[in-house]
Amino acid sequence: MSPPVLLVHGFLASRRLMWPLRRRLEASGLRVRSPRLSPLVIGDVRTLAHQLDAAVDQLLHETHIPRVDVVGASQGGILALWWAHHIGGWSRLRRLVLLGAPVQGTWAATAGLPVLGAISRGIWQMLPGTPLVQELSVPLPPGAEVYTLSLQGDPVSPPARCQLPGAHNRVFSGGMGPLTHQWLMCSRPVARELVDALKR
């Protein structure tokens, strides 16, 4: 049996917005949890990663299993990768799947700076070349099972900014123009690949 899956939402999102994807995962027989994070996930990514760490510890304690699978959507993937690299996440992680997560940073964050820049540290951290993005470039450890799934035409998370050396990097077609990033969470081909990755 596959371990439980922690489904981590991203910037300006909530657990409720991940419900369609969660239903598809549960329909395939997977056990899914969604961690409670700071409202709208606009704060410091490192702080959010520590919140994920607490959620993982709680899940491992409740289920008496050694490892979990983590699926991080958009900035949820960024904080999940930072958790794995810098808070000992690899030792408690079986498989990590990043959905449209711009782990190399995204220039799309500049569009939100005039409105959110004064209240969101996270939006600054997502810009290419920031210290946090550089911290994500640590090589994956030997044997790490990491998948990146992205959509062609995604204006927020272009595939080239979502890929990691040593990961299973998959790019899907079928963009929806300005809504391509949001469509990633509803795409049936992406959901099928996600289920396959978690059940391998």
Residue pairs with C-beta under 8 A, 6 or more apart in sequence:
2 29
2 30
2 31
2 69
2 198
2 199
3 31
3 63
3 65
3 67
3 68
3 69
3 94
4 30
4 31
4 32
4 33
4 59
4 63
4 65
4 68
4 69
5 25
5 30
5 31
5 32
5 33
5 68
5 69
5 70
5 71
5 198
6 32
6 33
6 34
6 35
6 52
6 55
6 56
6 59
6 68
6 69
6 70
6 71
7 15
7 18
7 21
7 22
7 25
7 32
7 33
7 34
7 71
7 73
8 34
8 35
8 37
8 52
8 70
8 71
8 72
8 73
8 76
8 77
8 79
8 80
9 15
9 17
9 18
9 34
9 37
9 41
9 73
9 74
9 76
10 41
10 72
10 73
10 74
10 75
10 76
10 77
10 78
10 101
11 40
11 41
11 42
11 74
11 75
11 122
11 123
11 126
12 40
12 41
12 42
13 40
13 41
13 73
13 74
13 76
14 40
15 34
15 36
17 185
18 34
18 73
18 185
20 185
20 186
21 73
21 185
21 186
21 191
21 194
22 32
22 34
24 191
24 195
25 32
25 71
25 191
25 194
25 195
25 198
26 32
28 195
28 199
30 195
30 198
30 199
33 55
33 59
35 51
35 52
35 55
36 51
36 55
37 48
37 51
37 52
38 47
38 48
38 51
41 48
41 75
41 76
41 79
41 122
42 116
42 119
42 120
42 121
42 122
42 123
43 120
43 121
43 122
44 121
44 122
44 125
45 75
45 78
45 79
45 82
45 121
45 122
45 125
45 126
45 132
46 82
46 86
46 132
48 79
48 122
49 79
49 80
49 82
49 83
49 86
49 87
50 83
50 87
52 70
52 79
52 80
52 83
53 83
53 87
53 89
56 68
56 70
56 83
56 89
56 92
57 92
59 68
60 66
60 67
60 68
60 92
66 92
67 92
67 93
67 94
68 92
68 93
68 94
69 93
69 94
69 95
69 96
69 97
69 198
70 80
70 84
70 89
70 93
70 95
70 96
70 97
71 96
71 97
71 99
71 194
71 198
72 78
72 79
72 80
72 81
72 96
72 97
72 98
72 99
72 101
73 99
73 100
73 101
73 184
73 185
74 99
74 100
74 101
74 102
74 156
74 157
74 181
75 101
75 122
75 126
76 99
76 101
77 98
77 99
77 100
77 101
77 103
77 148
78 101
78 102
78 103
78 126
78 132
78 136
80 89
80 96
80 98
80 101
81 96
81 98
81 101
81 103
81 136
82 132
82 135
82 136
83 89
84 90
84 93
84 96
84 144
85 135
85 136
85 138
86 135
90 141
90 144
94 145
95 145
95 146
95 147
95 197
95 198
95 200
96 144
96 145
96 146
96 147
97 146
97 147
97 148
97 149
97 194
97 197
97 198
98 146
98 147
98 148
98 149
98 162
98 164
98 167
99 149
99 150
99 184
99 185
99 190
99 194
100 149
100 150
100 151
100 154
100 156
100 157
100 162
100 181
100 184
101 148
101 157
101 162
102 108
102 126
102 156
102 157
102 158
102 161
102 162
103 133
103 136
103 148
103 161
103 162
103 163
103 164
104 128
104 133
104 136
104 137
104 160
104 161
104 162
104 163
105 126
105 127
105 128
105 129
105 130
105 133
105 161
106 126
106 127
106 128
106 156
106 157
106 158
106 161
107 127
107 128
108 155
108 156
108 157
109 123
109 124
109 126
109 127
110 127
112 120
112 123
113 123
113 124
116 123
117 123
117 124
124 130
125 132
125 133
126 132
126 133
127 133
128 161
139 165
139 166
140 146
140 164
140 165
140 166
140 167
144 166
145 168
146 164
146 166
146 167
146 168
147 167
147 168
147 169
147 170
147 193
147 194
147 197
148 162
148 163
148 164
148 167
148 168
148 169
148 170
149 162
149 170
149 172
149 184
149 190
149 193
149 194
150 157
150 158
150 159
150 162
150 163
150 169
150 170
150 171
150 172
150 184
151 159
151 171
151 172
151 173
151 174
151 175
151 180
151 181
151 183
151 184
151 187
151 190
152 159
152 171
152 172
152 173
152 174
152 175
152 180
153 175
153 176
153 177
153 180
154 175
154 180
154 181
154 184
155 178
155 180
155 181
156 180
156 181
157 181
157 184
159 169
159 171
162 169
163 169
168 197
170 193
172 187
172 189
172 190
172 193
174 183
174 187
174 189
175 183
176 182
176 183
184 190
